[in-house]
Amino acid sequence: EHLDSMLYKVNKKIHELTSEKLDIEEFEVTYIEVTFNVFDVDHVGRYIELFNLIFKHKNDKRYKNYTLETDKPLYSSFYVKSNSNYTKNTNDSYTVNFYNKLDQLEYLERNPKNKSKVTLRDKRLADGVLRLEVQLGYKDLKKTTKKFKQFLDIGFWAAIVTNKYKSFISKDETLDFYSYKRAKEIIK
């Protein structure tokens, strides 16, 4: 009911702005990005490093990991595309990008081409945030749903991000990267 009311208001506003009778539910979505923030994460970089090590160990030849391909630090981001999307530098299926939000803001702050102002408040809010981002292109969207309302359902997106996480990082594999003693030292 709330969703129907919101869609009505959006359609009404579109009509006011364009004088056109349009129904947003008939729009076709061709690309969308969804992000979830995991808050209060200690050692965000260590999680990202672990994600990259798991990907490297699995050695799935269907995908490329930008961080591994370009010898970026393992803690910087977990950025994965299909081979064809990576080679063509496109995204017609999907891209998975998990990263440290604070590191991203600090990078933007240092980048002279960035036009956005990064505030101290932004950085405080981003501290300890693991950003889980999935970008869906046209091919994957076509396979996923044709119902516009579904794009407005948080549960729909949580399932997509969770499935991508599971497919690249958590497939019931047991991998040891550190001894128990070393793992305890890192956590402390």
C-alpha positions in Angstrom: 0.0 0.0 0.0 2.8 2.4 0.9 4.7 1.4 -2.2 1.6 2.1 -4.4 1.2 5.5 -2.8 4.9 6.3 -3.5 4.6 5.2 -7.1 1.5 7.3 -7.6 3.4 10.4 -6.3 6.4 9.7 -8.5 4.1 9.3 -11.6 2.3 12.5 -10.7 5.6 14.4 -10.3 6.9 13.1 -13.7 3.6 14.3 -15.2 4.1 17.8 -13.6 7.6 18.0 -14.9 7.1 16.7 -18.4 3.4 17.0 -19.1 3.6 13.4 -20.2 1.4 10.6 -18.8 4.0 8.0 -17.8 3.9 5.1 -15.5 7.2 4.4 -13.8 6.2 0.7 -13.4 6.5 0.4 -17.2 10.1 1.7 -17.3 12.8 -0.7 -18.2 15.8 -0.7 -16.0 19.1 -1.4 -17.9 21.7 -0.8 -15.1 21.6 -0.5 -11.4 24.0 -0.4 -8.5 23.0 -1.5 -5.0 25.1 -1.1 -1.9 24.9 -2.3 1.7 27.0 -0.9 4.5 28.3 -3.2 7.2 28.9 -0.9 10.2 31.4 -1.1 13.1 33.8 -3.5 11.4 37.2 -3.8 13.0 40.0 -4.4 10.5 37.9 -3.7 7.4 41.1 -4.0 5.3 41.8 -7.5 6.7 38.4 -8.7 5.5 39.0 -7.4 2.0 42.4 -9.0 2.0 40.8 -12.3 3.0 38.2 -12.0 0.2 41.0 -11.5 -2.3 43.0 -14.4 -1.0 39.9 -16.7 -1.1 39.3 -15.6 -4.7 42.9 -16.2 -5.6 42.9 -19.6 -4.0 39.7 -20.7 -5.8 41.3 -19.8 -9.1 38.0 -19.5 -11.0 39.0 -18.8 -14.6 35.6 -17.3 -15.5 36.3 -14.1 -13.6 39.0 -11.5 -13.1 39.7 -9.6 -10.0 41.0 -6.1 -10.7 43.0 -5.9 -7.4 44.9 -9.1 -8.3 45.3 -8.3 -12.0 46.8 -4.9 -11.3 48.9 -5.8 -8.2 47.0 -3.4 -6.0 47.3 -3.9 -2.3 45.0 -6.8 -1.3 43.3 -4.7 1.4 42.2 -2.0 -1.1 39.1 -3.6 -2.7 37.6 -6.8 -3.9 36.5 -5.9 -7.4 35.4 -8.8 -9.6 34.0 -9.0 -13.2 33.5 -11.7 -15.7 36.4 -12.2 -18.1 34.5 -10.7 -21.0 33.3 -7.6 -19.0 36.8 -7.1 -17.7 38.5 -7.4 -21.1 35.9 -5.1 -22.8 35.8 -2.8 -19.7 32.0 -3.0 -19.7 29.3 -4.2 -17.4 26.5 -5.9 -19.2 26.1 -8.7 -16.5 27.4 -7.8 -13.1 30.3 -6.5 -11.1 31.0 -7.2 -7.4 32.9 -4.5 -5.5 33.5 -4.8 -1.7 35.6 -2.1 -0.2 36.6 0.1 2.8 34.3 3.1 2.6 36.8 5.3 4.5 39.6 4.4 2.2 37.4 5.3 -0.8 36.6 8.7 0.7 40.3 9.4 1.5 41.2 8.5 -2.1 38.6 10.9 -3.4 39.9 13.6 -1.1 43.4 13.1 -2.5 42.3 12.9 -6.1 42.5 16.3 -7.9 39.9 15.3 -10.5 37.3 14.7 -7.8 34.7 17.5 -7.6 32.9 16.3 -4.5 33.8 17.7 -1.1 34.7 15.1 1.5 33.9 16.4 5.0 35.3 15.3 8.3 31.8 14.1 9.2 31.7 11.9 6.0 35.0 10.3 7.1 33.8 9.8 10.7 30.7 8.1 9.4 32.7 5.9 7.0 35.1 4.7 9.6 34.7 0.9 10.1 32.3 0.6 7.2 32.6 -2.4 4.8 30.7 -1.4 1.7 29.2 -4.3 -0.3 28.3 -3.2 -3.8 26.9 -5.1 -6.7 26.4 -3.5 -10.1 23.9 -5.3 -12.3 23.9 -4.7 -16.1 21.3 -5.4 -18.6 21.8 -9.1 -19.1 21.6 -10.0 -15.4 18.7 -7.7 -14.9 16.8 -9.4 -17.6 17.4 -12.8 -15.9 16.5 -11.4 -12.5 13.1 -9.7 -12.8 10.9 -7.7 -15.0 8.8 -6.2 -12.2 9.7 -2.7 -11.4 8.3 -2.9 -7.9 10.8 -5.7 -7.1 13.6 -3.2 -7.6 12.2 -1.2 -4.6 12.2 -4.3 -2.3 15.2 -4.2 0.1 14.9 -8.0 0.6 15.3 -8.5 -3.2 18.6 -6.6 -3.1 19.8 -8.2 0.1 19.4 -11.6 -1.6 21.4 -10.5 -4.7 24.3 -9.2 -2.6 24.3 -12.2 -0.4 24.3 -14.6 -3.4 27.2 -12.8 -5.0 29.1 -12.9 -1.7 28.4 -16.6 -1.4 29.4 -17.4 -4.9 32.8 -15.7 -4.7 33.7 -15.9 -1.0 31.7 -18.4 1.0 31.1 -21.7 -0.9 31.6 -23.9 2.2 35.3 -24.2 1.6 37.9 -24.5 4.4 40.9 -22.4 3.7 43.7 -21.6 6.1 45.8 -18.5 5.5 47.2 -18.0 9.0 48.1 -20.2 11.9 45.8 -20.0 14.9 48.5 -18.0 16.8 49.0 -15.5 14.0 45.2 -15.0 13.5 44.9 -14.2 17.2 47.7 -11.7 17.0 46.0 -10.0 14.0 42.6 -9.8 15.8 44.1 -8.2 18.9 
